[in-house]
Amino acid sequence: MPEPVESAFIYALAHRAPDLAHRDAGAQDQAWVETLMAQDIQAILGPLPAEMAGPLVAMQVRGRLAGHAAQFPESRLQIIEHRGEAIGYWRMAWAQGRLVDIVIDAGLRGQGHGGRLLAALAAAADAVNVALTLAVRLDNPAIRLYHRLGFQPSGSTGPLQDLRRAPLAP
């Protein structure tokens, strides 16, 4: 049974961005998710010698997947779709209102997909009076989007900024 935030999100997404959808990731998605995650990690790490890049990125992918699953065992890895085509993934801990991870394919960024998805998430959280939280790298350009959506700093953990968005009054 979906959590109240997820139920409200499904409704908000259908009304605010009907061309977007999300679904639980399956075994058939694993390689694609790992490729997308590797793309994201490679962008964070920057240029590396070829003999180092592959093993280091693969280790980081395994670490991120295992770390998220261990730290947020109730979270679910979900595929983000635009008009039926996978464009990214996210991991949500619905009961906690925690966005654990989100990655949109690098070639599809800047088209507003992530912003519309997160705006629907914010509207859903408002509808059920739940705060949202996430952590973002300080150098991640998406931090501007989070601020526009009402996320405010709530702490810092090294290179990450903890953000919290209180529900807006109806």
C-alpha positions in Angstrom: 0.0 0.0 0.0 1.5 3.4 -1.0 2.5 5.9 1.7 0.3 9.1 1.9 3.1 11.1 0.2 3.4 8.7 -2.6 -0.3 8.5 -3.2 -0.5 12.3 -3.2 2.5 12.4 -5.5 0.9 10.0 -8.1 -2.1 12.3 -8.2 0.0 15.5 -8.4 2.2 14.1 -11.1 -0.8 13.1 -13.2 -2.2 16.6 -13.0 1.0 18.7 -13.1 3.2 16.6 -15.5 1.1 13.9 -17.3 4.0 13.1 -19.6 6.1 11.9 -16.7 5.7 8.7 -14.7 7.6 6.6 -12.2 7.7 2.9 -11.5 9.7 0.6 -9.3 13.0 -0.5 -10.9 13.2 -4.1 -11.8 16.0 -6.5 -12.6 15.7 -5.5 -16.3 16.6 -1.9 -15.2 19.7 -2.7 -13.2 22.4 -2.3 -15.9 20.8 0.9 -17.2 20.6 2.4 -13.6 24.3 1.5 -13.0 25.3 3.1 -16.3 23.4 6.3 -15.4 24.9 6.3 -11.9 28.4 5.7 -13.4 27.8 8.7 -15.7 26.9 10.8 -12.7 29.8 9.6 -10.6 32.3 10.2 -13.5 31.0 13.8 -13.7 31.7 14.3 -10.0 35.2 12.7 -10.2 36.2 14.6 -13.3 38.8 13.3 -15.8 40.8 10.3 -14.7 43.3 8.1 -16.4 41.4 5.3 -18.3 43.1 2.5 -16.3 41.7 4.1 -13.1 38.4 5.4 -14.2 36.6 2.1 -14.9 37.5 0.3 -11.6 37.0 3.4 -9.5 33.6 4.3 -11.0 32.4 0.7 -10.7 33.5 0.7 -7.0 31.6 3.9 -6.4 28.5 2.6 -8.1 28.5 -0.5 -5.9 29.1 1.7 -2.9 26.3 4.1 -3.7 23.8 1.4 -4.3 24.7 -0.5 -1.1 25.0 2.6 1.0 21.5 3.9 0.0 19.9 0.5 0.6 21.6 0.2 4.0 21.0 3.7 5.2 17.4 3.8 3.9 16.2 0.2 3.8 12.6 1.2 3.3 13.4 3.3 0.2 12.6 2.2 -3.3 14.6 2.6 -6.4 12.3 3.9 -9.1 12.6 4.7 -12.8 11.5 8.1 -14.1 9.8 8.0 -17.5 9.0 10.6 -20.0 6.3 9.5 -22.4 7.1 5.9 -21.6 10.9 6.2 -22.1 13.2 5.9 -19.1 15.0 9.2 -18.5 16.4 8.8 -15.0 16.0 7.2 -11.7 15.3 8.2 -8.1 15.3 6.6 -4.7 12.6 7.7 -2.4 12.1 6.9 1.2 8.4 7.8 1.1 7.5 7.3 4.7 10.3 9.7 5.7 9.7 12.2 2.9 13.4 11.7 2.0 14.7 12.0 -1.6 17.7 9.8 -1.3 19.0 10.1 -4.8 17.9 11.4 -8.2 19.7 11.3 -11.6 18.4 12.4 -14.9 20.3 11.2 -18.0 22.9 13.8 -18.7 21.7 14.2 -22.3 18.2 15.1 -21.1 19.1 17.5 -18.3 18.0 21.1 -18.6 14.6 20.2 -20.2 12.6 20.7 -17.0 11.9 17.0 -16.3 13.5 17.0 -12.9 12.0 20.3 -11.9 8.4 19.2 -12.8 8.9 15.9 -11.0 10.2 17.7 -7.9 7.4 20.3 -8.1 4.9 17.5 -8.1 6.7 15.9 -5.1 6.6 19.3 -3.2 2.8 19.7 -4.0 2.2 16.2 -2.7 4.1 16.8 0.5 2.1 20.0 1.0 -1.1 18.2 0.5 -0.4 15.7 3.2 1.5 18.2 5.4 4.9 16.4 5.3 8.4 17.9 5.2 10.8 16.8 2.5 14.5 16.3 3.1 17.5 15.6 0.9 21.3 16.0 0.8 23.0 17.6 -2.2 26.6 18.3 -3.2 27.5 21.9 -2.7 28.8 22.1 -6.3 25.7 20.4 -7.9 23.8 22.9 -10.1 20.5 21.3 -9.0 20.9 23.1 -5.7 19.4 26.2 -7.3 16.3 24.2 -8.3 16.0 22.9 -4.7 16.1 26.4 -3.3 13.5 27.6 -5.8 11.2 24.8 -4.6 11.6 26.0 -1.0 14.3 23.7 0.3 16.4 25.4 3.0 19.7 24.4 4.5 19.3 22.3 7.6 22.8 21.2 8.2 26.0 20.2 6.5 27.9 17.0 6.2 31.2 17.7 4.5 30.8 18.3 0.8 27.0 17.8 1.1 24.4 20.2 2.2 21.3 18.9 4.0 18.2 20.6 2.8 14.7 20.5 4.3 11.4 21.8 2.8 8.7 22.4 5.3 5.2 21.9 4.0 3.5 25.1 2.8 0.2 26.0 4.4 -2.8 25.3 2.2 
